[in-house]
Amino acid sequence: MTLRISLRDGEKVVINGAVIRSSGRTDLAIESKVTILRGREIMTPAEASTPARALYFHTMMAYLDPERLEEHHRRIVDTLQSVSRLLPCEQGRAATARFAERAALTDYYRALGDCRTLMRLEHDALAQVTEVAA
Protein backbone atom coordinates (compact mmCIF):
# COMPACT_ATOMS: atom_id res chain seq x y z
CA MET A 1 0.00 0.00 0.00
CA THR A 2 1.44 3.36 -1.04
CA LEU A 3 1.24 6.42 1.21
CA ARG A 4 0.93 9.65 -0.75
CA ILE A 5 1.91 12.95 0.85
CA SER A 6 1.82 16.43 -0.63
CA LEU A 7 4.15 19.01 0.87
CA ARG A 8 3.94 22.77 0.46
CA ASP A 9 6.98 24.78 -0.52
CA GLY A 10 9.40 24.80 2.42
CA GLU A 11 7.38 22.31 4.49
CA LYS A 12 9.39 19.88 6.59
CA VAL A 13 8.83 16.18 7.00
CA VAL A 14 10.70 13.66 9.15
CA ILE A 15 11.13 10.25 7.54
CA ASN A 16 12.93 7.57 9.58
CA GLY A 17 14.66 10.31 11.57
CA ALA A 18 15.83 12.35 8.58
CA VAL A 19 14.50 15.91 8.38
CA ILE A 20 13.58 16.77 4.81
CA ARG A 21 12.43 20.19 3.56
CA SER A 22 10.56 20.45 0.29
CA SER A 23 11.74 22.79 -2.40
CA GLY A 24 8.60 23.84 -4.20
CA ARG A 25 5.40 21.87 -4.01
CA THR A 26 6.39 18.23 -3.64
CA ASP A 27 4.43 15.01 -3.89
CA LEU A 28 5.87 11.90 -2.27
CA ALA A 29 4.81 8.30 -2.80
CA ILE A 30 6.13 6.17 0.05
CA GLU A 31 6.05 2.48 -0.74
CA SER A 32 7.50 0.88 2.37
CA LYS A 33 6.91 1.05 6.09
CA VAL A 34 8.46 4.20 7.59
CA THR A 35 8.10 6.49 10.57
CA ILE A 36 6.92 9.78 9.14
CA LEU A 37 5.69 13.08 10.55
CA ARG A 38 4.89 16.25 8.66
CA GLY A 39 6.21 19.57 9.90
CA ARG A 40 2.87 20.57 11.42
CA GLU A 41 2.87 17.35 13.48
CA ILE A 42 6.33 18.00 14.95
CA MET A 43 6.60 19.61 18.39
CA THR A 44 9.75 21.12 19.89
CA PRO A 45 10.66 20.57 23.55
CA ALA A 46 9.86 24.25 24.27
CA GLU A 47 6.31 23.75 22.98
CA ALA A 48 5.68 20.90 25.46
CA SER A 49 4.53 23.41 28.09
CA THR A 50 1.48 21.61 29.54
CA PRO A 51 0.88 18.00 30.60
CA ALA A 52 -1.03 17.06 27.42
CA ARG A 53 1.52 18.81 25.21
CA ALA A 54 4.34 17.01 27.08
CA LEU A 55 2.51 13.73 26.49
CA TYR A 56 2.39 14.52 22.77
CA PHE A 57 6.11 15.35 22.75
CA HIS A 58 7.15 12.15 24.55
CA THR A 59 4.88 10.05 22.30
CA MET A 60 6.34 11.74 19.23
CA MET A 61 9.84 10.94 20.48
CA ALA A 62 8.89 7.30 21.11
CA TYR A 63 7.66 7.14 17.52
CA LEU A 64 10.72 8.84 16.02
CA ASP A 65 13.46 7.50 18.33
CA PRO A 66 12.90 3.77 18.91
CA GLU A 67 16.48 3.31 20.13
CA ARG A 68 15.53 5.10 23.38
CA LEU A 69 12.02 3.66 23.58
CA GLU A 70 12.30 2.57 27.21
CA GLU A 71 13.15 6.12 28.33
CA HIS A 72 10.36 7.65 26.23
CA HIS A 73 7.86 5.07 27.44
CA ARG A 74 8.70 5.85 31.08
CA ARG A 75 8.09 9.55 30.42
CA ILE A 76 4.82 8.76 28.65
CA VAL A 77 3.55 6.80 31.67
CA ASP A 78 4.56 9.55 34.13
CA THR A 79 3.00 12.30 32.01
CA LEU A 80 -0.18 10.32 31.34
CA GLN A 81 -0.84 10.26 35.09
CA SER A 82 -0.68 14.07 35.16
CA VAL A 83 -3.02 14.34 32.18
CA SER A 84 -5.49 11.92 33.78
CA ARG A 85 -5.63 14.04 36.95
CA LEU A 86 -6.14 17.21 34.92
CA LEU A 87 -8.94 15.75 32.75
CA PRO A 88 -11.23 13.69 35.02
CA CYS A 89 -14.29 14.35 32.78
CA GLU A 90 -15.85 11.52 30.77
CA GLN A 91 -14.31 12.73 27.50
CA GLY A 92 -10.90 13.00 29.15
CA ARG A 93 -11.12 9.49 30.60
CA ALA A 94 -12.18 8.06 27.24
CA ALA A 95 -9.38 9.85 25.37
CA THR A 96 -6.72 8.82 27.92
CA ALA A 97 -7.94 5.21 27.74
CA ARG A 98 -7.71 5.22 23.91
CA PHE A 99 -4.28 6.79 24.12
CA ALA A 100 -3.06 4.27 26.73
CA GLU A 101 -4.28 1.33 24.64
CA ARG A 102 -2.52 2.57 21.51
CA ALA A 103 0.67 3.43 23.38
CA ALA A 104 0.69 -0.02 25.01
CA LEU A 105 0.48 -1.54 21.51
CA THR A 106 3.31 0.82 20.38
CA ASP A 107 0.93 2.40 17.84
CA TYR A 108 2.49 5.80 18.53
CA TYR A 109 1.35 7.49 15.32
CA ARG A 110 -2.33 6.92 16.14
CA ALA A 111 -1.66 7.75 19.80
CA LEU A 112 -0.52 11.19 18.61
CA GLY A 113 -4.06 11.74 17.31
CA ASP A 114 -5.41 10.94 20.77
CA CYS A 115 -2.90 13.42 22.20
CA ARG A 116 -4.33 16.13 19.95
CA THR A 117 -7.76 15.41 21.43
CA LEU A 118 -6.27 15.57 24.94
CA MET A 119 -4.58 18.89 24.12
CA ARG A 120 -7.94 20.37 23.00
CA LEU A 121 -9.64 19.12 26.19
CA GLU A 122 -6.78 20.46 28.30
CA HIS A 123 -6.96 23.84 26.54
CA ASP A 124 -10.69 24.05 27.32
CA ALA A 125 -10.16 23.00 30.95
CA LEU A 126 -7.38 25.56 31.45
CA ALA A 127 -9.50 28.28 29.81
CA GLN A 128 -12.31 27.53 32.29
CA VAL A 129 -9.89 27.78 35.22
CA THR A 130 -8.59 31.10 33.91
CA GLU A 131 -12.17 32.34 33.43
CA VAL A 132 -13.12 31.43 37.01
CA ALA A 133 -9.96 33.03 38.39
CA ALA A 134 -10.67 36.31 36.57
KOLTOR-198322 format. One record per residue: x, y, z of N, C-alpha, C, CB in turn; residue in one letter. Coordinates in Angstrom, 2 decimals. Glycine has a CB too. Layout:
<pts>
+---------+---------+---------+---------+---------+---------+---------+---------+---------+---------+---------+---------+------+
:    n_px :    n_py :    n_pz :   ca_px :   ca_py :   ca_pz :    c_px :    c_py :    c_pz :   cb_px :   cb_py :   cb_pz : resn :
+---------+---------+---------+---------+---------+---------+---------+---------+---------+---------+---------+---------+------+
:       X :       Y :       Z :       X :       Y :       Z :       X :       Y :       Z :       X :       Y :       Z :    A :
...
+---------+---------+---------+---------+---------+---------+---------+---------+---------+---------+---------+---------+------+
</pts>
This chain:
<pts>
+---------+---------+---------+---------+---------+---------+---------+---------+---------+---------+---------+---------+------+
:    n_px :    n_py :    n_pz :   ca_px :   ca_py :   ca_pz :    c_px :    c_py :    c_pz :   cb_px :   cb_py :   cb_pz : resn :
+---------+---------+---------+---------+---------+---------+---------+---------+---------+---------+---------+---------+------+
:    0.84 :   -1.18 :    0.00 :    0.00 :    0.00 :    0.00 :    0.89 :    1.25 :    0.00 :   -0.96 :   -0.01 :    1.22 :    M :
:    0.64 :    2.15 :   -0.89 :    1.44 :    3.36 :   -1.04 :    0.82 :    4.50 :   -0.25 :    1.57 :    3.74 :   -2.52 :    T :
:    1.66 :    5.22 :    0.49 :    1.24 :    6.42 :    1.21 :    1.63 :    7.61 :    0.36 :    1.89 :    6.50 :    2.64 :    L :
:    0.66 :    8.46 :    0.05 :    0.93 :    9.65 :   -0.75 :    0.83 :   10.88 :    0.14 :   -0.07 :    9.76 :   -1.94 :    R :
:    1.85 :   11.73 :    0.05 :    1.91 :   12.95 :    0.85 :    2.25 :   14.11 :   -0.06 :    2.95 :   12.82 :    1.99 :    I :
:    1.52 :   15.20 :    0.09 :    1.82 :   16.43 :   -0.63 :    2.38 :   17.43 :    0.37 :    0.57 :   16.99 :   -1.35 :    S :
:    3.51 :   18.02 :    0.02 :    4.15 :   19.01 :    0.87 :    4.12 :   20.38 :    0.19 :    5.61 :   18.60 :    1.20 :    L :
:    3.88 :   21.41 :    0.98 :    3.94 :   22.77 :    0.46 :    5.40 :   23.19 :    0.34 :    3.16 :   23.75 :    1.37 :    R :
:    5.63 :   24.25 :   -0.38 :    6.98 :   24.78 :   -0.52 :    7.56 :   25.10 :    0.85 :    6.99 :   26.05 :   -1.42 :    D :
:    8.72 :   24.54 :    1.15 :    9.40 :   24.80 :    2.42 :    8.92 :   23.96 :    3.59 :    9.25 :   26.22 :    2.77 :    G :
:    7.90 :   23.14 :    3.40 :    7.38 :   22.31 :    4.49 :    8.37 :   21.20 :    4.82 :    5.99 :   21.71 :    4.12 :    E :
:    8.50 :   20.94 :    6.13 :    9.39 :   19.88 :    6.59 :    8.61 :   18.59 :    6.81 :   10.10 :   20.30 :    7.89 :    K :
:    9.35 :   17.50 :    6.68 :    8.83 :   16.18 :    7.00 :   10.00 :   15.39 :    7.59 :    8.21 :   15.46 :    5.73 :    V :
:    9.69 :   14.54 :    8.58 :   10.70 :   13.66 :    9.15 :   10.36 :   12.25 :    8.68 :   10.75 :   13.75 :   10.73 :    V :
:   11.31 :   11.61 :    8.02 :   11.13 :   10.25 :    7.54 :   12.27 :    9.42 :    8.09 :   11.08 :   10.19 :    5.96 :    I :
:   11.93 :    8.43 :    8.93 :   12.93 :    7.57 :    9.58 :   14.06 :    8.39 :   10.21 :   13.51 :    6.59 :    8.56 :    N :
:   13.70 :    9.49 :   10.85 :   14.66 :   10.31 :   11.57 :   15.34 :   11.38 :   10.74 :   15.67 :    9.45 :   12.16 :    G :
:   15.21 :   11.34 :    9.44 :   15.83 :   12.35 :    8.58 :   14.86 :   13.50 :    8.37 :   16.26 :   11.73 :    7.22 :    A :
:   15.32 :   14.73 :    8.62 :   14.50 :   15.91 :    8.38 :   14.68 :   16.34 :    6.94 :   14.87 :   17.08 :    9.37 :    V :
:   13.56 :   16.43 :    6.23 :   13.58 :   16.77 :    4.81 :   12.71 :   18.00 :    4.62 :   13.08 :   15.57 :    3.91 :    I :
:   13.21 :   18.98 :    3.86 :   12.43 :   20.19 :    3.56 :   12.16 :   20.20 :    2.05 :   13.20 :   21.50 :    4.03 :    R :
:   10.90 :   20.43 :    1.71 :   10.56 :   20.45 :    0.29 :   11.02 :   21.75 :   -0.36 :    9.04 :   20.27 :    0.09 :    S :
:   11.37 :   21.64 :   -1.60 :   11.74 :   22.79 :   -2.40 :   10.69 :   22.89 :   -3.50 :   13.21 :   22.67 :   -3.00 :    S :
:    9.76 :   23.79 :   -3.31 :    8.60 :   23.84 :   -4.20 :    7.57 :   22.83 :   -3.73 :    9.00 :   23.56 :   -5.66 :    G :
:    6.44 :   22.84 :   -4.35 :    5.40 :   21.87 :   -4.01 :    5.92 :   20.49 :   -4.40 :    4.04 :   22.19 :   -4.75 :    R :
:    5.81 :   19.56 :   -3.45 :    6.39 :   18.23 :   -3.64 :    5.37 :   17.16 :   -3.30 :    7.66 :   18.07 :   -2.78 :    T :
:    5.27 :   16.17 :   -4.16 :    4.43 :   15.01 :   -3.89 :    5.34 :   13.82 :   -3.67 :    3.43 :   14.75 :   -5.05 :    D :
:    5.09 :   13.09 :   -2.58 :    5.87 :   11.90 :   -2.27 :    4.96 :   10.68 :   -2.32 :    6.56 :   12.03 :   -0.87 :    L :
:    5.49 :    9.60 :   -2.83 :    4.81 :    8.30 :   -2.80 :    5.73 :    7.37 :   -2.02 :    4.51 :    7.75 :   -4.26 :    A :
:    5.31 :    7.00 :   -0.82 :    6.13 :    6.17 :    0.05 :    5.60 :    4.74 :   -0.04 :    6.12 :    6.69 :    1.54 :    I :
:    6.48 :    3.84 :   -0.43 :    6.05 :    2.48 :   -0.74 :    6.53 :    1.43 :    0.24 :    6.51 :    2.12 :   -2.10 :    E :
:    7.11 :    1.85 :    1.34 :    7.50 :    0.88 :    2.37 :    7.14 :    1.45 :    3.73 :    9.04 :    0.55 :    2.29 :    S :
:    7.25 :    0.63 :    4.74 :    6.91 :    1.05 :    6.09 :    7.98 :    2.00 :    6.61 :    6.75 :   -0.18 :    7.03 :    K :
:    7.55 :    3.19 :    7.06 :    8.46 :    4.20 :    7.59 :    7.80 :    4.90 :    8.77 :    8.85 :    5.23 :    6.48 :    V :
:    8.63 :    5.55 :    9.58 :    8.10 :    6.49 :   10.57 :    8.16 :    7.85 :    9.90 :    8.92 :    6.45 :   11.94 :    T :
:    7.01 :    8.52 :    9.86 :    6.92 :    9.78 :    9.14 :    6.03 :   10.75 :    9.89 :    6.39 :    9.55 :    7.71 :    I :
:    6.49 :   11.99 :    9.99 :    5.69 :   13.08 :   10.55 :    5.89 :   14.31 :    9.68 :    6.09 :   13.38 :   12.04 :    L :
:    4.79 :   14.99 :    9.39 :    4.89 :   16.25 :    8.66 :    5.28 :   17.35 :    9.63 :    3.56 :   16.58 :    7.95 :    R :
:    5.77 :   18.44 :    9.09 :    6.21 :   19.57 :    9.90 :    5.18 :   20.03 :   10.90 :    6.59 :   20.71 :    9.02 :    G :
:    3.93 :   20.09 :   10.50 :    2.87 :   20.57 :   11.42 :    2.59 :   19.58 :   12.55 :    1.59 :   20.84 :   10.64 :    R :
:    3.07 :   18.35 :   12.43 :    2.87 :   17.35 :   13.48 :    4.06 :   17.30 :   14.45 :    2.66 :   15.98 :   12.85 :    E :
:    5.11 :   18.03 :   14.14 :    6.33 :   18.00 :   14.95 :    6.26 :   19.07 :   16.04 :    7.59 :   18.21 :   14.07 :    I :
:    6.60 :   18.70 :   17.26 :    6.60 :   19.61 :   18.39 :    8.02 :   19.71 :   18.94 :    5.61 :   19.14 :   19.50 :    M :
:    8.43 :   20.92 :   19.28 :    9.75 :   21.12 :   19.89 :    9.62 :   20.95 :   21.41 :   10.31 :   22.53 :   19.55 :    T :
:   10.72 :   20.69 :   22.09 :   10.66 :   20.57 :   23.55 :   10.07 :   21.83 :   24.22 :   12.05 :   20.30 :   24.12 :    P :
:   10.37 :   23.00 :   23.69 :    9.86 :   24.25 :   24.27 :    8.34 :   24.35 :   24.16 :   10.51 :   25.45 :   23.59 :    A :
:    7.76 :   23.71 :   23.16 :    6.31 :   23.75 :   22.98 :    5.57 :   22.78 :   23.90 :    5.96 :   23.43 :   21.53 :    E :
:    6.28 :   21.90 :   24.56 :    5.68 :   20.90 :   25.46 :    5.47 :   21.53 :   26.83 :    6.57 :   19.62 :   25.57 :    A :
:    4.65 :   22.56 :   26.90 :    4.53 :   23.41 :   28.09 :    3.38 :   23.06 :   29.02 :    4.37 :   24.81 :   27.66 :    S :
:    2.58 :   22.08 :   28.69 :    1.48 :   21.61 :   29.54 :    1.54 :   20.09 :   29.60 :    0.08 :   22.11 :   29.01 :    T :
:    0.83 :   19.48 :   30.53 :    0.88 :   18.00 :   30.60 :    0.48 :   17.31 :   29.29 :   -0.02 :   17.52 :   31.70 :    P :
:   -0.60 :   17.73 :   28.66 :   -1.03 :   17.06 :   27.42 :   -0.04 :   17.32 :   26.29 :   -2.44 :   17.54 :   27.00 :    A :
:    0.52 :   18.51 :   26.23 :    1.52 :   18.81 :   25.21 :    2.79 :   18.01 :   25.47 :    1.83 :   20.33 :   25.18 :    R :
:    3.18 :   17.84 :   26.73 :    4.34 :   17.01 :   27.08 :    4.09 :   15.56 :   26.69 :    4.67 :   17.12 :   28.59 :    A :
:    2.86 :   15.09 :   26.89 :    2.51 :   13.73 :   26.49 :    2.68 :   13.56 :   24.98 :    1.06 :   13.40 :   26.92 :    L :
:    2.23 :   14.55 :   24.22 :    2.39 :   14.52 :   22.77 :    3.88 :   14.45 :   22.42 :    1.74 :   15.76 :   22.11 :    Y :
:    4.68 :   15.31 :   23.06 :    6.11 :   15.35 :   22.75 :    6.78 :   14.00 :   23.04 :    6.80 :   16.46 :   23.56 :    F :
:    6.51 :   13.43 :   24.20 :    7.15 :   12.15 :   24.55 :    6.68 :   11.02 :   23.64 :    6.85 :   11.79 :   26.02 :    H :
:    5.41 :   11.06 :   23.23 :    4.88 :   10.05 :   22.30 :    5.54 :   10.21 :   20.93 :    3.34 :   10.17 :   22.18 :    T :
:    5.68 :   11.46 :   20.50 :    6.34 :   11.74 :   19.23 :    7.78 :   11.20 :   19.25 :    6.34 :   13.26 :   18.93 :    M :
:    8.46 :   11.42 :   20.37 :    9.84 :   10.94 :   20.48 :    9.90 :    9.41 :   20.49 :   10.49 :   11.50 :   21.76 :    M :
:    8.94 :    8.77 :   21.13 :    8.89 :    7.30 :   21.11 :    8.71 :    6.79 :   19.68 :    7.75 :    6.77 :   22.02 :    A :
:    7.91 :    7.51 :   18.92 :    7.66 :    7.14 :   17.52 :    8.90 :    7.35 :   16.66 :    6.49 :    7.96 :   16.96 :    Y :
:    9.59 :    8.49 :   16.87 :   10.72 :    8.84 :   16.02 :   12.06 :    8.26 :   16.47 :   10.83 :   10.33 :   15.95 :    L :
:   12.18 :    7.91 :   17.76 :   13.46 :    7.50 :   18.33 :   13.33 :    6.15 :   19.04 :   13.99 :    8.58 :   19.32 :    D :
:   13.11 :    5.08 :   18.28 :   12.90 :    3.77 :   18.91 :   14.10 :    3.24 :   19.67 :   12.51 :    2.78 :   17.87 :    P :
:   15.29 :    3.77 :   19.41 :   16.48 :    3.31 :   20.13 :   16.42 :    3.66 :   21.61 :   17.74 :    3.92 :   19.51 :    E :
:   15.67 :    4.70 :   21.98 :   15.53 :    5.10 :   23.38 :   14.08 :    4.92 :   23.85 :   15.97 :    6.57 :   23.58 :    R :
:   13.43 :    3.89 :   23.31 :   12.02 :    3.66 :   23.58 :   11.71 :    3.51 :   25.06 :   11.56 :    2.43 :   22.84 :    L :
:   12.56 :    2.79 :   25.78 :   12.30 :    2.57 :   27.21 :   12.22 :    3.90 :   27.97 :   13.41 :    1.68 :   27.82 :    E :
:   13.15 :    4.80 :   27.69 :   13.15 :    6.12 :   28.33 :   11.90 :    6.92 :   27.95 :   14.42 :    6.92 :   27.92 :    E :
:   11.54 :    6.91 :   26.67 :   10.36 :    7.65 :   26.23 :    9.09 :    7.05 :   26.83 :   10.27 :    7.64 :   24.69 :    H :
:    9.03 :    5.73 :   26.88 :    7.86 :    5.07 :   27.44 :    7.68 :    5.44 :   28.92 :    7.97 :    3.54 :   27.28 :    H :
:    8.76 :    5.47 :   29.65 :    8.70 :    5.85 :   31.08 :    8.14 :    7.27 :   31.22 :   10.12 :    5.76 :   31.74 :    R :
:    8.59 :    8.17 :   30.37 :    8.09 :    9.55 :   30.42 :    6.63 :    9.63 :   30.01 :    8.93 :   10.44 :   29.52 :    R :
:    6.23 :    8.80 :   29.06 :    4.82 :    8.76 :   28.65 :    3.95 :    8.35 :   29.83 :    4.61 :    7.78 :   27.47 :    I :
:    4.33 :    7.30 :   30.53 :    3.55 :    6.80 :   31.67 :    3.45 :    7.86 :   32.76 :    4.18 :    5.51 :   32.24 :    V :
:    4.57 :    8.50 :   33.10 :    4.56 :    9.55 :   34.13 :    3.66 :   10.72 :   33.72 :    5.98 :   10.05 :   34.39 :    D :
:    3.77 :   11.14 :   32.49 :    3.00 :   12.30 :   32.01 :    1.53 :   11.95 :   31.88 :    3.54 :   12.79 :   30.67 :    T :
:    1.22 :   10.73 :   31.48 :   -0.18 :   10.32 :   31.34 :   -0.90 :   10.42 :   32.68 :   -0.27 :    8.88 :   30.79 :    L :
:   -0.22 :   10.12 :   33.76 :   -0.84 :   10.26 :   35.09 :   -1.23 :   11.71 :   35.36 :    0.11 :    9.75 :   36.19 :    Q :
:   -0.38 :   12.65 :   34.99 :   -0.68 :   14.07 :   35.16 :   -1.87 :   14.48 :   34.31 :    0.53 :   14.92 :   34.81 :    S :
:   -1.91 :   14.02 :   33.07 :   -3.02 :   14.34 :   32.18 :   -4.32 :   13.77 :   32.72 :   -2.75 :   13.80 :   30.75 :    V :
:   -4.28 :   12.56 :   33.23 :   -5.49 :   11.92 :   33.78 :   -6.05 :   12.71 :   34.95 :   -5.18 :   10.49 :   34.23 :    S :
:   -5.17 :   13.23 :   35.81 :   -5.63 :   14.04 :   36.95 :   -6.22 :   15.36 :   36.49 :   -4.47 :   14.30 :   37.92 :    R :
:   -5.68 :   15.93 :   35.43 :   -6.14 :   17.21 :   34.92 :   -7.47 :   17.09 :   34.18 :   -5.10 :   17.81 :   34.01 :    L :
:   -7.74 :   15.94 :   33.58 :   -8.94 :   15.75 :   32.75 :   -9.80 :   14.60 :   33.28 :   -8.55 :   15.49 :   31.29 :    L :
:  -10.42 :   14.78 :   34.45 :  -11.23 :   13.69 :   35.02 :  -12.61 :   13.55 :   34.38 :  -11.38 :   13.90 :   36.50 :    P :
:  -12.97 :   14.43 :   33.43 :  -14.29 :   14.35 :   32.78 :  -14.39 :   13.08 :   31.94 :  -14.54 :   15.61 :   31.91 :    C :
:  -15.61 :   12.75 :   31.54 :  -15.85 :   11.52 :   30.77 :  -15.06 :   11.52 :   29.46 :  -17.34 :   11.36 :   30.49 :    E :
:  -15.07 :   12.65 :   28.75 :  -14.31 :   12.73 :   27.50 :  -12.82 :   12.54 :   27.74 :  -14.55 :   14.07 :   26.80 :    Q :
:  -12.32 :   13.13 :   28.81 :  -10.90 :   13.00 :   29.15 :  -10.53 :   11.56 :   29.48 :  -10.55 :   13.90 :   30.32 :    G :
:  -11.38 :   10.90 :   30.26 :  -11.12 :    9.49 :   30.60 :  -11.13 :    8.62 :   29.36 :  -12.16 :    8.97 :   31.61 :    R :
:  -12.09 :    8.86 :   28.46 :  -12.18 :    8.06 :   27.24 :  -10.95 :    8.29 :   26.36 :  -13.46 :    8.39 :   26.46 :    A :
:  -10.54 :    9.54 :   26.21 :   -9.38 :    9.85 :   25.37 :   -8.09 :    9.30 :   25.97 :   -9.25 :   11.38 :   25.17 :    A :
:   -7.94 :    9.38 :   27.30 :   -6.72 :    8.82 :   27.92 :   -6.72 :    7.29 :   27.79 :   -6.62 :    9.25 :   29.41 :    T :
:   -7.87 :    6.67 :   27.89 :   -7.94 :    5.21 :   27.74 :   -7.56 :    4.80 :   26.32 :   -9.36 :    4.68 :   28.09 :    A :
:   -8.08 :    5.52 :   25.31 :   -7.71 :    5.22 :   23.91 :   -6.22 :    5.41 :   23.71 :   -8.51 :    6.13 :   22.92 :    R :
:   -5.71 :    6.52 :   24.25 :   -4.28 :    6.79 :   24.12 :   -3.47 :    5.66 :   24.76 :   -3.93 :    8.15 :   24.77 :    F :
:   -3.81 :    5.29 :   26.00 :   -3.06 :    4.27 :   26.73 :   -3.06 :    2.94 :   25.98 :   -3.64 :    4.09 :   28.13 :    A :
:   -4.20 :    2.59 :   25.39 :   -4.28 :    1.33 :   24.64 :   -3.35 :    1.36 :   23.43 :   -5.73 :    1.07 :   24.18 :    E :
:   -3.37 :    2.47 :   22.69 :   -2.52 :    2.57 :   21.51 :   -1.04 :    2.63 :   21.89 :   -2.90 :    3.80 :   20.68 :    R :
:   -0.73 :    3.35 :   22.95 :    0.67 :    3.43 :   23.38 :    1.16 :    2.06 :   23.85 :    0.82 :    4.47 :   24.52 :    A :
:    0.31 :    1.32 :   24.55 :    0.69 :   -0.02 :   25.01 :    0.97 :   -0.95 :   23.83 :   -0.40 :   -0.61 :   25.90 :    A :
:    0.27 :   -0.73 :   22.71 :    0.48 :   -1.54 :   21.51 :    1.58 :   -0.96 :   20.62 :   -0.83 :   -1.64 :   20.72 :    L :
:    2.26 :    0.08 :   21.10 :    3.31 :    0.82 :   20.38 :    2.80 :    1.40 :   19.06 :    4.51 :   -0.09 :   20.13 :    T :
:    1.52 :    1.74 :   19.01 :    0.93 :    2.40 :   17.84 :    1.02 :    3.91 :   18.10 :   -0.58 :    1.94 :   17.59 :    D :
:    2.25 :    4.41 :   18.12 :    2.49 :    5.80 :   18.53 :    1.92 :    6.82 :   17.55 :    3.96 :    6.02 :   18.69 :    Y :
:    1.88 :    6.52 :   16.28 :    1.35 :    7.49 :   15.32 :   -0.12 :    7.76 :   15.62 :    1.52 :    6.98 :   13.88 :    Y :
:   -0.91 :    6.72 :   15.82 :   -2.33 :    6.92 :   16.14 :   -2.50 :    7.51 :   17.54 :   -3.11 :    5.59 :   16.03 :    R :
:   -1.60 :    7.18 :   18.45 :   -1.66 :    7.75 :   19.80 :   -1.45 :    9.26 :   19.75 :   -0.59 :    7.11 :   20.71 :    A :
:   -0.69 :    9.74 :   18.77 :   -0.52 :   11.19 :   18.61 :   -1.86 :   11.87 :   18.31 :    0.49 :   11.49 :   17.50 :    L :
:   -2.71 :   11.20 :   17.57 :   -4.06 :   11.74 :   17.31 :   -4.85 :   11.86 :   18.60 :   -4.82 :   10.84 :   16.32 :    G :
:   -4.74 :   10.87 :   19.47 :   -5.41 :   10.94 :   20.77 :   -4.83 :   12.08 :   21.61 :   -5.26 :    9.60 :   21.53 :    D :
:   -3.54 :   12.31 :   21.49 :   -2.90 :   13.42 :   22.20 :   -3.47 :   14.76 :   21.74 :   -1.37 :   13.40 :   21.99 :    C :
:   -3.75 :   14.88 :   20.45 :   -4.33 :   16.13 :   19.95 :   -5.69 :   16.36 :   20.57 :   -4.43 :   16.12 :   18.40 :    R :
:   -6.47 :   15.30 :   20.74 :   -7.76 :   15.41 :   21.43 :   -7.53 :   15.84 :   22.88 :   -8.53 :   14.07 :   21.38 :    T :
:   -6.58 :   15.21 :   23.55 :   -6.27 :   15.57 :   24.94 :   -5.80 :   17.02 :   25.05 :   -5.20 :   14.62 :   25.51 :    L :
:   -5.04 :   17.49 :   24.08 :   -4.58 :   18.89 :   24.12 :   -5.76 :   19.85 :   23.98 :   -3.55 :   19.15 :   22.99 :    M :
:   -6.75 :   19.51 :   23.13 :   -7.94 :   20.37 :   23.00 :   -8.74 :   20.38 :   24.31 :   -8.84 :   19.88 :   21.84 :    R :
:   -8.91 :   19.20 :   24.91 :   -9.64 :   19.12 :   26.19 :   -8.90 :   19.89 :   27.27 :   -9.85 :   17.65 :   26.61 :    L :
:   -7.58 :   19.76 :   27.31 :   -6.78 :   20.46 :   28.30 :   -6.90 :   21.97 :   28.09 :   -5.30 :   20.01 :   28.21 :    E :
:   -6.83 :   22.42 :   26.85 :   -6.96 :   23.84 :   26.54 :   -8.29 :   24.37 :   27.08 :   -6.85 :   24.09 :   25.01 :    H :
:   -9.37 :   23.63 :   26.83 :  -10.69 :   24.05 :   27.32 :  -10.73 :   24.08 :   28.84 :  -11.77 :   23.11 :   26.78 :    D :
:  -10.16 :   23.06 :   29.48 :  -10.16 :   23.00 :   30.95 :   -9.35 :   24.16 :   31.54 :   -9.59 :   21.65 :   31.44 :    A :
:   -8.20 :   24.45 :   30.96 :   -7.38 :   25.56 :   31.45 :   -8.05 :   26.90 :   31.20 :   -6.00 :   25.53 :   30.79 :    L :
:   -8.77 :   27.03 :   30.10 :   -9.50 :   28.28 :   29.81 :  -10.60 :   28.49 :   30.84 :  -10.10 :   28.25 :   28.38 :    A :
:  -11.27 :   27.41 :   31.26 :  -12.31 :   27.53 :   32.29 :  -11.72 :   27.95 :   33.61 :  -13.06 :   26.20 :   32.46 :    Q :
:  -10.56 :   27.40 :   33.96 :   -9.89 :   27.78 :   35.22 :   -9.50 :   29.26 :   35.18 :   -8.64 :   26.89 :   35.46 :    V :
:   -8.99 :   29.70 :   34.05 :   -8.59 :   31.10 :   33.91 :   -9.81 :   32.01 :   34.00 :   -7.85 :   31.33 :   32.58 :    T :
:  -10.92 :   31.58 :   33.40 :  -12.17 :   32.34 :   33.43 :  -12.68 :   32.50 :   34.86 :  -13.23 :   31.64 :   32.56 :    E :
:  -12.65 :   31.41 :   35.62 :  -13.12 :   31.43 :   37.01 :  -12.21 :   32.31 :   37.86 :  -13.17 :   29.99 :   37.59 :    V :
:  -10.91 :   32.26 :   37.61 :   -9.96 :   33.03 :   38.39 :  -10.09 :   34.54 :   38.12 :   -8.55 :   32.57 :   38.10 :    A :
:  -10.56 :   34.88 :   36.93 :  -10.67 :   36.31 :   36.57 :  -11.89 :   36.91 :   37.15 :  -10.68 :   36.50 :   35.09 :    A :
+---------+---------+---------+---------+---------+---------+---------+---------+---------+---------+---------+---------+------+
</pts>
